[in-house]
Amino acid sequence: MSFYITTPIYYVNATPHVGHAYTTIAADILARHRRQRGEETFFLTGTDEHGSNIARVAEEAGLEPKEFVDRNAATFMEMTRRINVSNDFFIRTTDERHEQLVQEFLQRIYDAGEIYEGVYAGLYCSRCESFYAESELVDGNCPQHGIPPEWVEEKNYFFRLSAYQDRLLALYEEGSDFVLPKFRANEARSFIEQGLDDISVSRATQRWGVSVPWDPDQVVYVWVDALINYWSALAFAREGEDLRDRLWPEVHHLLAKDILKFHCVIWPALLMGAGISVPKQLFVHGYLLMDDRKMSKSVGNVIDPLELIDVYGVDAVRYYLFRAASFGQDGNISVDGLHERYERELGNDLGNLLSRTTAMVARYRDGKLPVVEGSAELAGELDALGGRVVARLDAYDLTGGLDEIWEVVRALNRHVEQNAPWELAKDEAKADELDRVLFDLADGLRVLAITLAPFLPETTSRILDALGQDAGLDWDHARSGQTRAAEGIAPAEPLFPRVDSPAAV
């Protein structure tokens, strides 16, 4: 089995915010999970670095475009490192290897007779580098950026998108899970049913971009250039190996809803035009909101994920983003919300469970954990957990996956209270019962660590280490009774140390 997961590549006209981290962490969770299941997994992220908007912002900053994108791409690479994602490659669209493959891709479509020369006249938003019909504007402004578009008229090359309407509709009819959630697939289908216009794939008045192979006086439209990264990266991401034949048929794209049209309509059609198979699946998620508004640099309501990490740690941020907002829907987040879940769920529910368990093993059993037969009822809950999490994550329900795991976290905390090991320790006649309860708790924590590993990779290793357990994370081990005997168990340091105030961010 193979699994290829991508994020959108992020536009480097500004520095990253928590919305960029959100999609990247989501892809990382899925990639880590698939690796646990033994699947060949490839995870791609990167940056989109061409277009008129880049050239304009670079000029305003007094920099050459390449100097500007090098500087800003570095901030996205730093974010990728700090949020602890396990991407296999980071693509930049200014990479010469990508640029050559963009030209090859467009040449294929041109040679097939699906690109022609014409004159474009229309409304264009320079911020998102997109054309809009008047009916798509909101109060005369770009629906994404709230600024009036400008009228653009120039000679371009056009892709015959209109000729792909029936094939795209058939794709949606045949592939019931081609785009998820279903209501996003319905949005894309509705857009197609309204009729498709041919789209411009080049710009005559721009210089910062990939040259059109048959007409070097024009550059490839930045959105077309950007979309091709998913296919091009596989050709050179691994030294001396072209992964396209093996991995492209298994590609899964993650994206936010504002770029649905490009990914769910235009991208499949371009691939058809180039004679390349369409993506296996696309998942469209909602926005992270603050005060019910989408985060935006222009609005000024963005959260810097690196500042949150400095205060709460990376795993807490990874956890909160998918606990607070149901993945796929819009969801409100706040620093106060992060602080509350950090204390109540991470610090108390999970962190305190490990602290109590290891402290009791250290105190009542001199740090020794023997292997005994555990509770059949608890074993049933642990054995069911792995399958439930798999079902959730295969459906991109990352929030639901955490819900399933937290049910077991709470069950283990109830197990402590109901069995009161501190009382059992007072009666030597109940030594076997005490051993059983302590083993139950250690075994449960080990299973939790494995199922939580995609979400909380640093915390997982700390849990297993505190319990004297092997660091292996194979999904087959996410079941009861796999805990091994251990010695030298000491009271664990707090997994999530107290943070005084969210105002620290």
C-alpha positions in Angstrom: 0.0 0.0 0.0 1.1 3.5 -0.8 -0.1 6.9 0.5 0.9 10.3 -1.0 -0.4 13.3 0.9 0.1 17.0 0.0 -0.6 20.4 1.5 -1.2 23.4 -0.7 2.0 25.2 -1.3 2.0 28.5 0.6 2.3 31.9 -1.1 5.4 33.6 0.2 4.2 37.2 0.0 4.0 37.3 3.8 5.1 35.3 6.8 3.3 32.1 7.9 0.4 32.2 10.4 -1.5 29.5 12.3 -3.7 28.7 9.3 -0.7 27.5 7.3 0.4 25.4 10.3 -3.1 23.9 10.5 -3.1 22.3 7.1 0.5 21.2 7.4 -0.1 19.5 10.8 -3.2 17.8 9.5 -1.2 16.3 6.6 1.5 15.3 9.1 -1.0 13.5 11.3 -2.2 11.5 8.4 1.3 10.7 7.1 2.6 9.6 10.5 -0.5 7.4 11.0 -0.1 5.7 7.6 3.6 5.0 8.4 2.5 3.3 11.6 0.3 1.0 9.5 3.3 0.0 7.5 2.3 1.8 4.3 4.8 3.5 2.0 4.1 7.1 2.7 5.2 10.4 1.0 4.3 13.8 2.4 4.9 16.9 0.4 4.6 20.6 1.4 6.3 23.7 0.1 6.1 27.3 -1.2 4.6 29.1 -4.1 7.0 31.8 -5.2 6.0 33.3 -8.6 3.4 35.8 -9.8 2.8 39.5 -10.0 2.0 39.8 -6.3 5.4 38.6 -5.3 7.1 41.0 -7.8 5.1 43.9 -6.4 5.7 43.1 -2.7 9.4 42.5 -3.4 9.7 45.9 -5.1 8.0 47.6 -2.2 10.5 45.9 0.1 13.4 47.1 -2.1 14.4 43.6 -3.0 14.8 41.5 -6.2 12.1 38.9 -6.4 14.5 36.0 -5.9 16.0 37.6 -2.9 12.6 38.2 -1.5 11.3 34.7 -2.0 14.4 33.2 -0.6 14.0 35.2 2.6 10.3 34.4 3.0 10.5 30.8 2.0 13.0 30.3 4.9 10.3 31.4 7.3 7.9 28.7 6.0 10.7 26.1 6.2 11.3 27.2 9.8 7.6 26.9 10.6 7.6 23.4 9.1 10.5 22.5 11.4 9.1 24.0 14.5 5.6 22.4 14.2 7.5 19.1 14.0 6.1 17.7 10.8 7.7 14.7 9.0 7.5 15.9 5.4 9.5 13.9 2.9 10.2 16.9 0.7 9.8 20.7 0.7 9.2 22.0 -2.8 9.9 25.6 -4.0 8.4 26.6 -7.3 11.6 28.6 -8.1 13.5 25.3 -8.2 14.7 24.9 -11.8 13.7 21.2 -11.8 10.1 22.2 -11.1 10.2 25.0 -13.7 11.3 22.6 -16.4 8.5 20.1 -15.5 5.9 23.0 -15.6 7.0 23.6 -19.2 6.8 19.9 -20.0 3.3 19.7 -18.5 2.0 22.7 -20.5 3.7 21.5 -23.7 1.8 18.3 -23.4 -1.5 20.1 -23.3 -0.4 22.5 -26.1 0.6 19.6 -28.3 -2.8 18.0 -27.7 -4.4 21.1 -29.2 -6.0 22.1 -25.9 -4.4 25.5 -25.6 -5.0 28.4 -28.0 -4.1 32.1 -28.2 -6.7 34.7 -27.5 -7.4 38.0 -25.8 -8.4 38.1 -22.1 -10.5 40.9 -20.7 -11.8 40.6 -17.1 -11.7 41.5 -13.5 -8.5 40.5 -11.7 -7.6 40.5 -8.0 -3.8 41.1 -7.7 -3.8 39.7 -4.1 -5.0 36.2 -4.9 -4.0 36.5 -8.6 -7.4 35.3 -9.7 -10.0 36.4 -12.2 -13.6 36.9 -11.1 -17.0 37.2 -12.8 -19.0 40.2 -11.6 -21.4 37.7 -10.0 -18.6 36.4 -7.8 -17.8 39.8 -6.3 -19.1 40.8 -2.9 -20.2 44.5 -2.9 -17.9 44.9 -5.9 -14.9 43.5 -4.1 -12.8 40.4 -4.3 -14.6 37.8 -2.1 -11.3 36.7 -0.5 -9.5 40.0 0.1 -12.3 42.6 0.1 -10.5 44.9 -2.4 -11.9 46.0 -5.8 -10.5 44.0 -8.7 -8.8 45.7 -11.6 -9.8 45.4 -15.2 -7.2 43.5 -17.2 -7.0 43.1 -20.9 -4.2 41.3 -22.7 -3.2 38.6 -25.2 -2.9 35.3 -23.5 -2.9 31.6 -24.1 -6.1 29.8 -23.0 -6.8 26.2 -21.9 -10.1 24.8 -23.2 -11.6 24.2 -19.8 -15.1 24.4 -21.3 -14.4 21.2 -23.3 -14.0 19.3 -20.0 -17.4 20.0 -18.5 -18.9 16.6 -19.2 -15.8 14.7 -18.3 -15.6 16.5 -14.9 -19.2 15.9 -14.2 -18.7 12.2 -15.0 -15.7 12.2 -12.6 -17.9 13.4 -9.8 -20.7 11.0 -10.6 -18.3 8.0 -10.7 -16.2 8.9 -7.7 -18.5 9.4 -4.8 -15.6 10.1 -2.5 -13.4 12.0 -5.0 -13.9 15.2 -3.0 -14.7 15.2 0.7 -16.7 16.3 2.6 -19.7 15.6 0.4 -21.0 19.2 0.6 -17.7 20.5 -0.8 -18.1 18.0 -3.7 -21.6 19.4 -4.3 -20.1 22.9 -4.4 -17.6 21.9 -7.1 -20.2 20.0 -9.1 -22.5 23.0 -8.9 -19.8 25.3 -10.2 -19.2 22.9 -13.2 -22.9 22.6 -13.9 -23.2 26.3 -14.3 -20.9 26.1 -17.3 -17.2 26.5 -17.6 -15.3 29.2 -19.4 -11.9 28.6 -20.9 -9.1 29.9 -18.6 -6.0 31.9 -19.3 -2.8 29.9 -18.6 -0.3 32.7 -19.3 0.5 36.3 -18.6 2.0 38.7 -21.2 2.7 41.6 -18.8 4.6 39.7 -16.1 8.2 38.6 -16.0 8.5 36.9 -12.7 7.4 33.3 -13.5 8.1 30.3 -15.7 8.5 31.1 -19.4 5.8 29.6 -21.6 7.8 27.0 -23.6 6.5 27.9 -27.1 6.4 31.6 -26.4 9.2 32.9 -24.0 7.6 36.4 -24.1 4.9 35.1 -21.7 5.0 33.4 -18.4 2.8 30.6 -17.0 -0.1 31.8 -14.9 1.1 31.4 -11.2 -1.9 29.2 -10.2 -1.1 26.7 -13.0 2.5 26.7 -12.1 1.7 26.1 -8.5 -0.8 23.2 -9.0 1.8 21.3 -11.0 4.1 21.0 -8.0 2.1 18.0 -6.7 3.1 16.1 -9.8 6.5 17.6 -10.5 8.0 17.1 -7.0 7.8 13.3 -7.3 10.2 13.4 -10.2 13.1 14.8 -8.2 12.3 14.7 -4.5 14.3 11.5 -4.0 17.8 11.5 -5.5 18.1 9.3 -8.6 14.5 8.1 -8.4 11.3 9.2 -10.2 8.3 8.4 -7.9 5.5 9.5 -10.2 4.5 6.1 -11.6 4.3 4.6 -8.1 3.0 7.4 -6.0 1.0 9.7 -8.2 -2.0 7.2 -8.4 -2.3 7.4 -4.6 -2.2 11.2 -4.2 -4.5 12.8 -1.6 -4.7 16.6 -1.6 -5.5 18.6 1.6 -6.7 22.2 1.0 -8.8 25.0 2.4 -12.1 25.9 0.9 -11.0 29.2 -0.6 -9.0 27.3 -3.3 -11.6 24.7 -4.0 -12.3 25.8 -7.6 -8.6 25.6 -8.6 -8.1 22.2 -7.1 -11.4 20.4 -7.6 -12.3 21.8 -11.0 -9.4 23.3 -12.9 -6.6 20.9 -11.7 -8.4 17.7 -12.7 -9.1 19.2 -16.1 -5.5 20.2 -16.6 -4.4 16.7 -15.7 -6.8 15.3 -18.2 -5.5 17.6 -20.9 -1.9 16.5 -20.1 -2.9 12.8 -20.3 -2.2 12.3 -16.6 -4.5 10.6 -14.1 -6.6 12.8 -11.8 -5.9 12.8 -8.0 -7.3 9.9 -6.0 -8.9 12.2 -3.4 -9.2 15.8 -2.3 -10.2 16.9 1.2 -11.4 20.4 1.7 -11.3 21.9 5.2 -12.8 25.0 6.6 -11.2 28.1 8.1 -9.8 28.7 11.5 -11.6 31.8 12.8 -11.0 34.4 15.4 -14.1 36.2 16.6 -15.9 34.4 13.7 -13.6 36.0 11.1 -11.1 34.2 8.9 -7.6 34.9 9.9 -5.9 37.3 7.5 -2.8 39.4 7.5 -4.8 42.3 6.0 -7.4 42.0 8.7 -4.7 41.8 11.4 -6.2 38.9 13.4 -3.6 36.3 12.8 -1.9 34.1 15.4 1.7 33.3 15.1 2.1 29.5 15.7 5.7 29.9 16.7 4.8 32.2 19.5 2.2 29.7 20.8 4.9 26.9 20.6 7.3 29.1 22.6 4.8 29.2 25.5 2.8 25.9 25.3 5.1 23.5 23.4 4.5 22.1 19.9 2.4 19.1 21.0 -0.1 21.3 22.8 -0.6 23.5 19.7 -0.9 20.4 17.5 -3.5 19.0 19.9 -5.5 22.1 20.3 -6.0 22.9 16.6 -7.7 19.6 16.0 -9.5 19.4 19.3 -11.1 22.9 19.2 -12.3 22.9 15.6 -13.9 19.9 13.8 -11.6 19.2 10.9 -13.6 20.0 7.7 -15.7 22.7 9.2 -15.0 26.3 10.2 -14.0 26.6 13.8 -13.2 29.4 16.3 -9.9 29.3 18.1 -8.4 31.5 20.7 -5.4 31.7 23.0 -7.8 31.4 26.0 -9.2 28.2 24.5 -5.8 26.7 24.0 -4.9 27.6 27.6 -8.0 25.9 29.0 -7.6 22.7 27.0 -3.8 22.7 27.9 -4.6 22.7 31.6 -7.8 20.6 31.7 -7.2 17.9 29.1 -3.5 17.7 28.4 -2.2 18.6 31.9 -4.9 17.0 34.1 -6.5 14.2 32.0 -3.3 12.8 30.3 -0.4 14.3 32.1 -1.7 13.6 35.6 -2.6 10.1 34.6 1.0 9.3 33.7 2.3 11.1 36.8 0.0 9.1 39.1 0.7 5.8 37.4 4.5 6.1 37.5 4.5 7.5 41.0 2.4 4.5 42.3 4.7 2.0 40.5 7.7 3.7 42.0 6.2 3.9 45.5 4.3 0.6 45.8 6.5 -1.6 43.6 9.9 0.0 43.9 9.7 1.0 40.2 9.1 -2.6 39.0 6.2 -3.3 36.6 5.5 -7.1 36.3 3.4 -8.5 33.4 0.1 -9.8 34.7 -3.3 -10.5 33.2 -5.2 -7.2 33.1 -8.9 -6.3 33.3 -10.9 -8.0 30.6 -13.3 -5.0 30.4 -10.5 -2.5 30.0 -8.7 -4.7 27.5 -11.8 -4.7 25.4 -11.8 -0.9 25.3 -8.1 -0.8 24.4 -8.5 -3.4 21.6 -11.4 -1.5 20.0 -9.6 1.8 20.1 -7.2 1.1 17.2 -9.9 0.2 14.7 -12.0 3.2 15.7 -9.1 5.6 15.2 -8.3 4.1 11.8 -11.9 4.5 10.7 -11.8 8.2 11.8 -8.5 9.1 10.2 -9.3 7.3 6.9 -12.3 9.6 6.7 -10.1 12.7 7.6 -12.0 13.0 10.8 -8.9 14.1 12.9 -11.1 15.6 15.6 -13.1 12.5 15.8 -9.9 10.5 16.2 -8.9 12.5 19.2 -12.4 12.1 20.6 -12.1 8.3 20.4 -8.7 8.5 22.1 -9.9 10.8 24.9 -12.7 8.4 25.7 -10.0 5.9 26.7 -8.0 8.6 28.6 -11.1 9.2 30.7 -11.8 5.5 31.1 -8.3 5.1 32.5 -8.8 7.9 34.9 -12.1 6.3 36.1 -10.2 3.0 36.5 -7.8 4.7 38.9 -10.7 6.2 41.0 -12.8 3.1 41.0 -9.9 0.7 42.0 -8.1 3.1 44.4 -4.6 1.6 44.2 -3.6 3.6 47.3 -6.1 1.6 49.3 -5.1 -1.7 47.7 -1.5 -1.0 48.7 -2.4 -0.9 52.4 -3.5 -4.6 52.3 -0.8 -7.2 51.5 -3.6 -9.7 50.7 -4.5 -7.5 47.7 -1.0 -7.4 46.2 -2.1 -9.3 43.1 -5.0 -6.9 42.6 -2.7 -3.9 42.9 -0.4 -5.4 40.3 -3.3 -5.9 38.0 -4.5 -2.3 38.4 -1.0 -0.8 37.9 -0.5 -3.0 34.8 -3.9 -2.0 33.4 -2.8 1.7 33.7 0.6 1.2 32.2 -0.9 -1.0 29.4 -3.5 1.6 28.7 -1.0 4.5 28.6 1.1 2.5 26.2 -1.8 2.0 23.8 -2.7 5.7 24.2 0.9 6.7 23.3 0.8 4.7 20.1 -2.6 6.0 19.0 -1.6 9.6 20.0 1.7 9.4 18.2 0.6 11.1 15.0 -0.9 14.0 17.0 1.6 14.3 19.8 4.9 12.8 18.6 7.1 14.3 21.4 4.7 13.4 24.2 4.4 9.8 22.9 8.1 9.1 23.3 8.1 10.6 26.8 5.2 8.4 27.9 6.8 5.2 26.6 10.2 6.2 28.1 8.6 6.9 31.5 7.0 3.4 31.4 10.2 1.7 30.4 8.6 0.6 27.1 10.0 0.0 23.6 9.7 3.1 21.4 8.2 1.2 18.5 5.0 2.7 17.2 3.7 0.0 14.9 -0.1 0.1 14.8 -0.3 -3.6 15.5 0.9 -2.8 19.0 -2.1 -0.6 19.7 -3.8 -3.3 21.6 -3.9 -4.7 25.1 -1.4 -7.0 26.8 1.6 -5.9 24.8 3.3 -4.0 27.7 6.6 -5.6 28.7 8.0 -6.0 32.2 10.1 -3.0 33.3 12.2 -1.8 36.2 13.5 1.5 37.3 10.2 3.3 36.8 10.3 6.7 38.6 7.7 9.4 39.0 7.5 11.1 35.6 8.1 14.7 35.1 5.0 16.6 34.2 4.1 16.1 30.5 2.6 19.6 30.3 4.1 21.9 32.9 1.9 24.7 34.3 1.7 27.8 32.2 0.7 30.8 34.2 -1.4 32.9 31.8 -2.4 33.0 28.2 -1.5 36.6 28.3 2.1 35.5 28.0 1.5 35.0 24.2 
